Amino acid sequence: MQEIETSVGNMNRDAFMPDNMENGCDVKDLTFPDAHALLHVTDRRKIHSKTTGSFRSGSESAEDNSFYEDQIIEYYPKNVLEIESGSIHNKFSDNTPRCASTISSNGEINGRSCGRKSLTERESEAIIVIKQLEDQIKALEIEKATVQRNLDDVLDMATEQNASFKEKYEKLHQEVLLAREEARVSHERLYPAEVKFDLSVRMSMEVQDLTVQVEHSKNFVDNTVSVIKDIFNNYSVLADIFLELKSFAQEDISQLKSIITGLSQMERCIVKRSYELEQENNILRKQSVDYQSQVQQLMAEVGNQEKAINELGLQHDLEKDELLSQVLSLKKEVSCLSSSSLIREKETMRKELDKLKAKLKDTDSKLKNAVQDKIKLESEKAQAEREIKRLQSQNVVLERDMWKRDSLAVRRHEPKLGDFSRQKSVNVVEQTLQEDYQKLELCAFDMEAEISSLKEALISAFGEKEEALARNEFLNSEVEALSDKLLTADSEIKSLKEEVAAMAERLVESESFSKELESSINSLSREKEEMGLQFTDALLEMEAEKSIWSVNEKALFEANAKMKIQNDEILKLSEDLLETKRDMDSYREQCKELRERLIFLEENAQEEKECSMAKSLEITQLKNELKQNMADIVEWNDVKSSFEALSSECQHTSEILPKLREYLIFLSREGNDPSSQVMNGDQELNLKDQLLIVTKERDHLLSKNGELKTALFESEILKAKTDSDELAKRISNMEVKMHSDNLSFNKERTKLRMQLRSLQATLDAYRGRYTEVVDEMTLMNKKYEEASTKLKKQLAQYGVEILSLKKQLASKE
């Protein structure tokens, strides 16, 4: 035993020796390193025998290595090897071919390093144990990669759900726009222009307040995004610290334990992260449900507005009000009740429609009977008129007969008693005839009153028929709309149920996967404990380090690559946050655009009001000017006609004056001749005739000029009337435009209000998500700090233990 201990001590000293030492150095000249220097060792890779062959002689190195290996194999307990081989062989039976290949390669390397051609069974078992540990590390890395893939899949699902949610939001936005366009017509009927202007001012103030609130919320979101960026930067710094801790972990055998604990912690974090992502998915589902409820509320509000419009438009019709109240109650019940209750209500509505149809048929039959009664009464009236005429003709004949009889009685000088009896009989007949005539007239009056009442009943029946048909059409249209809405709601509910089922299956799968990971982690922790018991001997640990350092370096490189992948994922998440920021910026821009639209619409409304006022003033001024121009034109035409008449008379007199002067000169020359006097008389008569003809022509021309002037005045008056009519039309068009602009302004205002409400809801959702993310990041940082402190403490303890073991070995030597 003493020889074995001395040989082991010599080999340990050779292991601690540097590679550049010569063969002639004695063991006594060697010195151990400082205790604190072992904590910062990063790479103690063993150099192969080929590289060290120039410094040592081949025979001595081969003999020392063979002796050293034999002593290790004898010293290594058989029970520990059997336990290790059994536990690892049961769990990693699938990796046996890989292990065999690595064993063969390892055997060749060890053969080259040791200079031996064959290996013993114990050496092969030790190599198998080392390679199986390497396979365990690789399997853990593969499991970590699968966990990361699952996280990527969850993130992809979240992005797809966000895209689908955006599409649903766009569809809902289009439906809200359509509802607003329908509400525009209703607002045109409801409110006058002045009330609308006041409401527009109030709504603009409310929209400004809401925009201020949205800006505050956006500033808060920006602050949260900046805080999240800082947290991600801190996370990258912590990742660098973790890499440094891994580099320190290369010093001792505790690197395996630290790496495995780190991997287990990372796996737990990944599981927690997956669970948190699933929670976020659930939150997104809840948000989608909330958005659907908001959409239903908006639809209910639109329905309420339509109800109010219909009630105000149909105040004077009691029956229409009753039908509208029934429709409103049906809509409210549809929003509350389930599909089965809706089907029952549909059946009741159909029954009511059937009843209305039956009532319509009854009214049609009543109308037909009334028409038939009217025809019978008219025929009876005609018969009564015929009888009246016949009775009148009989009365006339009787009167003639009476007169004839009276005349005959007078001629025959009948006695007075006979005459008195005849007169009585005639009076009785006349009374009976008059009574019959009065009765017939009363019957005729009664028949006319009945005919008029039947006409009124016919008119009322026709009106009721039209109203019932209108009601029937309205109810049919509403029933069809409700059925369409129900079908769409059922389809949406089915799609949501399918999504919920798919997500539930995914949750179950993730839970099963997390359970599997937990079981694997527990098994690994147990194996760690067993390995800790097995690696109690410091000599085997030191020699195992040399063979495991290369594997550890590979694992570290792979861990670095995984950390890079995780950093890439963190960058992706930061990109997602930036995208959300961009979405918020786009929402801000939309709010700004909506504000600008509101301001522009208000300015347009004010300008149009001012223009309408100015145009109305201009129109009144133009009307006054037209009236003044008409009066001026009439006066000017009168003056012109008088001036033309005077000018024509002056021309005529100027034409006649030279003739008269010549005639006077001629008369002065021939004043004394009688023949000349006779001729002068004839000439005077001719001149008078010419003057009369000229005066007639002048009167004729004056009358023609007056007619032309009146025609011109009438044409000008018609033009002025047409101009005034066009101006009135323009005024009416401007009023209609003002009314439509006010309605459009109210609609856009309501649209903006709805958009602000939806944006507020989205902002609240983002706030909740950001607060959750911040809380999660704080928890992750705390856990990471706790884990890092534990790892540092464990590393320090392992370093102290290793130093104590080295001191013990040195003391034994």
HUNORZI-V56606 format. One line per field, one symbol per residue. phi: phi as a letter, one per 40 degrees, with the letter a starting at -180 (. if undefined). burial: b if it has 24 or more other C-alpha atoms within 12 Angstrom, else e. A space follows every 50 residues. Layout:
phi->???
burial->???
This chain:
phi->.cccccccccccccccccccccccccccccbccccccccbcbabcccccc cccccbcccccccccccccccccccccccccccccccccccbcccccccc ccccccccccccccgbcbbccccccccccccccccdcccccccccccccc ccccccccccccccccccccccccccccccccccccccccbccccccccc cccccccccccccccdcccccccccccccdcccccccccccccccccccc cbccddcccccccccccccccccccccccccccccccccccccccccccc cccccccccccccbccbccccccccccccccccccccccccccccccccc cccccccccccccccccccccccccccccccccccccccccccccccccc cccccdccccccfccccccccccccccccccccccccccccccccccccc cccccccccccccccccccccccccccccccccccccccccccccccccc ccccccccccccccccccccccccccccccccccccccccccccdcccdc cccdccccccccccccccccccccccccccccdccccccccccccdcdcc cccccccccccccccccccccccccccccccccccccccccccccccccc ccccccdccccccccccccbcccccccccccccccccccccccccccccc cccccccccccccccccccccccccccccccccccccccccccccccccc cccccccccccccccccccccccccccccccccccccccccccccccccc ccccccccccccc
burial->eeeeeebbbbbbbbbbbeeeeeeeeebeeeebeeeeebbeeebbbbeebe eebeeeeeeebbebbbbbbebbbeebeeebbeebbebbbeebeeeeeebe ebbeebbebbbbbbbbeebeebbbbbbbbbbbbbbbbbbbbebbbebbeb bbebbebbeebbeebeeebeebbeebbebbbebbbbbbbbbebeebbebb bebbeebbebbeebbebbeebbebbeebbebbeebeebbeebbebbbbbb bbbbbbbbbbbbbbbbbbbbbbbbbbbbebbeebbebbeebbeebbebbb bbbbbbbebbbeeeeeeeebeebbeebbebbbebbeeeeeebeebbeebe eebeebeeebeebeeebeebeeebeebeeebeebeeebeebeeebeeeee eeeeeeeeeeeeeeeeeeeeeeeeeeeeeeeebeeebeebeeebeebeee beebeebbeebeebbeebeebbeebeebbeebeeebeeeeeeeeeeeeee eebeebbeebeebbeebeebbeebeebbeebeeebebbbbbbbbbbbbbe bbbebbebbbebbeebeeebeebbeebeebbeebeebbeebeebbeebbe bbeebeebbeebeebeeebeeeeeebeeebeeeeeebeeebeeebeeeee eeeeeeeeeeeeeeeeeeeeeeeeeeeeeeeeeeeeeeeeeeeeeeeeee ebeeeeeeeeeebeeeeeeeeeebeeeeeebeebbeebbbbbbbbbbbbb bbbbbbbbbbebbebbbebbeebbebbeebbeebeebbeebbebbbebbe bbbeebeebbeee
